[in-house]
Amino acid sequence: MKSLLRKVLSRRTRASLKIDWLRLRARLRHQRGSRQLLPPTNKLHFGCGRRAVPGWTNVDLVQSPFDLDLAAPLPWPDGVFDAIASQQVIEHLDLESEFLPLLDELRRVARPGCELWLSCPDMEKVCRGYVNDGGRELLADRMTRYPVQLPDGMPSSQMINVLFHQSGEHKNLYDFPLLRWLLEQRGFIDAQQLNETAFRERFPEFPPRRDDNVAMYVRARRASHESF
């Protein structure tokens, strides 16, 4: 059966079907319309992957302490988190059908004044990297963390495609004005563009990613009902 699917379906289609199955499984496990589940801590780390951080409620689609679908309603009551953080996740979500609904849910489960920290590839840095040197520095930076296998002789400009698309995994890149506007539309205010150093000074329990050459870190806070 697997060999037949490989012949009939593209790699991107097979990956999409797998993700849809994992999303369905996560919804059936934890998200059956209930908002009564109390989190183990008052700090939410979503999209944690295998980087579970002590003292945080670590969640992801699969292989996490608590698997859930971020594109579905979250299973917690209103106003249970004082801090929310995510690194290199939001670019994997469709802006309109997944990311904006997620921001609505994050605002719901956040207490007034809750800090929201998001990091993602910075569209401005990616575009500047192409203009400056055809993506060579971006490629060198990626190789220090995650080896990228480009065919021999392929120009480094392919790294721009990797950052924008990543074999179909990346759905939307952001610069600061765009992300700030989206946050403000969803009830998060005082957005500031910072860096990983500032993030880890605030939350030193997070392991370093060393991704400032390509990433944007943004901190905002949940507005009160009166000011939203």
N, C-alpha and C positions, 0 to 999 in steps of 0.2 A: 504494500500500500504506500509506504513512504517513497519507494522508488518511482511509483506511478505519479505521485504528487509532485515529485521533483521534475518529472518530464512535462507535466501539464501546467504547473504553477510557477511563476517567477519567484526568486528568492525573496523579493520584497513582499509579494503577496503571501507567501508562506509565513514570513515573520509577522505580518499584520494579522493573519488568522490566529497565530499563536498568542499574540498579545490580547486579541479579543477573547480568546478562551480563558486566559489568565484573569482578565477583568471580570468575566462572568463568574468564575470560581470564587474570586475575592468577594464579589457582591453577595453570592449565595452564603458565604461563610459569616460575614459580619455586617452587611449593610442592607438588611431586609426592611428598610423603611423606619428602623428604630433610631431614636436619638437619646436613648436612655443609658447607653454604655458610658461608664465613668472611666476616664483615662488614668493610668497609674501615676502620672506626674502632670504638673501644670505647664510643661514645656513640650511643644510638638516639633519633632524633626521629621519632615515628610520627604519621601524619596531617598531614604537613608541607604538603600542597597545593603551592602554588608558592613557598612560603617555605622553600626549602632553606637550611640553616644550615651555613656552613663548619665542617669538623671533626667533623661528625655524620654518622651513617648515616641519611639522609633517606628515608622511605618513606611511601607512600600508595597508595590504590587505583588512581589514574590520574594522569597528568601529573606524576609525581615522578621523581627519579633512579632509584628502585627501586620498581616497582609490585607490591603484594601485597595479599592479602585479610586484614585484621586478624581476621576471624572464623574463620580457618583456622589450623592449626598453623604456627608460625613456622619459617622454613627454616634457622635457625642452631643450632649446637651449644649444649650447656648452659654457662652461666656465662661468657658472652663480653662482657657489657656492664657498665661501671662507673657509667653514668648513663643514665637513660631519661626523656624529657620529651615531653609532648604538650599542646597548647593547643586548647581548644574542639573536641574530637573525641569524647570518651566519651559525650556526650549524644546522639550520632548512633547509638549501638549499643544494641541490645536488651539489657537488663540480664542476663537469665538465659541466653539462647542465644549472646550475643556478648561482652558485657563481662566476665562472670565467667570464661569460657574464656580470654579474652585476658589477664586478670590471672594465670591459671595459667601461660600461656605466657611472660609477662613475668617471672614469678618464676623460671621454668626457665632463661631465657637471661641472667638477671642474676646477677652474682657476689654472694656474701654482703657485705652492707653497701652494695650499689648504691643510689644515690639514685633515687627515682621522683618526678617532678614532674608533676602533673596540674592542668589548669585547665578549668573548665566554668562555664556559668551557675549562679549560686548561687540555689537555690530560696528560701532565706530572704530574700535581697535582692529577688527578684522579687515575693514575696508582700508584703513590707514596702512596696515601691514602689506596689503596688496600694492598700494600706490608706492610705498617706500622701497620695497625690495622684492616685489613679486611673491611674497609669502614665505621667504626663506627663514626669517626670524621666527615666524609662527610655527613653521615646521620644526625648526631646531628646538623650540620650547616644548612642543608636543612630544618630541622624541625623548626628552628628559623624564617624562611621566608615563606616556603610553606610546609604545612603538607604532609608527605608521609605516605600513609596507607599500611604498610607491614603486611601480615598475622602474627598472634601471633607465635612467635618462629622462624620466618624466619631469617636467618643470615643477618647481615648488608651488606654482600657482594652484595646483590641484588641492593644496591644503586649504584654500579658501572654500572649495566645494565640500571638503570634509567637514569644515566648521558649519557651513550653512545647511548641509543635508545629512551627513553621517549615515549614508546608506539608507536614507529614508527615516532615520530615527529622529532627526531634528525637524520640527515643524515650523518654528518661528524664532528668529533672532530679534534682540531688542537693543536699542540704545537707551540712554538715560531719559531723554525727553519722552520717548514712547512709553517706557515702563512707568515713569512717574505719572503720566496722564492716565494710564490704565488703573493704577493704584488709587488715584484720586477719584476716578469714576466709581470705584467700588468701596469707598469709605475709609481709605487709608491716607493719612496726611503726613506732612513734614518729611517727605521723602528726601533722602540725602544719598549722594553717590560716594561710597567709601572704598575700602579695599579689604583684602583678607586679613591684614594686620589688625585693623580696627575690629573686624569680626572676632578674631581669636583673642584679642584683648578683652572683649566683652564676654566671650564664651571660650575660655582656654581649654575646656574639655574636648573640643572638636580637634581631630587630627589635622595637620596641615595638608593643604592641597598644592600650594605653591603655584597658583594659576593666575596671578595678577597680570601677567603679560597678555592674557587673552580674556580674562573674566572681568565682569562688572559686579560689584557688591552694592546693594541698595538696602538702606534701612528706612522703614516707615513705622508709623504707629496707627492703631485703630482709633478712628475718631469716635467721639461720644455721640449718642443719639441726637443731642441738641445741635452739634456742629456739623453733622453730616447732612 
